[in-house]
Each structure stands twice: as C-alpha cells, then as structure tokens.
Amino acid sequence: FFSSRRRHTRLQGDWSSDVCSSDLSDKTVLDYYAAAPLAGIRFTVKDARGRIVLQQDYPTLSKGNHRLVLETQSWTQGIYFYSFSTARGRIDGKILVQH
C-alpha cells in the first residue's frame, strides 16, 4: 500500500492544498487545490538520499481541484519526499512506498 502525511498549506493566498495520497495497488494519488491560477509550478519527488526520482514542470495551473497520479510500482520501498514549488512558495510532503 502507499500512504502520505496530510498537509494543509497556504502560499501567500494563491495556493491552498490538502495533499494526501490514496491507497491503490501500484499508484499514489495526490489531490490538491489551487485557490487562484498559478504559473511556473514544479513538482519534484526525491528518495531518502535526496536523489530526484521524478520531476515535472507545469507552465500554468487553473484555479480549482487537481489530481496527480504517480505510478510507483517500480519504485524501491521506502520514504520519498515531494514538493510543489512556485516563485511564491512551496508545499512539502512524504510518501511511504511498500510493496
């Protein structure tokens, strides 16, 4: 199963987030909310040693609810750290991958 700590954060009024993962067989689902349109978002996942496992850039993000599905079946078991970052701030969280 896969799990993540729940975190609610606000970045200067533009971004609020309730980022959590859902337990699925080979995937982790991160749900988040943009309180306003945003530009220049970078999503990064690092392993426990700080190595980048995944990095995606999003030029724009519309206001509203969004979902990011991570295919984690090929990842080594362990703790991973993720972040959503913009020029205005950052949201961090953890994902536990167990097969």
Summary of the structure (lengths in Angstrom):
residues: 99
radius of gyration: 13.0
end to end distance: 6.4
largest distance: 37.7
contacts: 273
relative contact order: 0.30
helix: 0%
strand: 68%
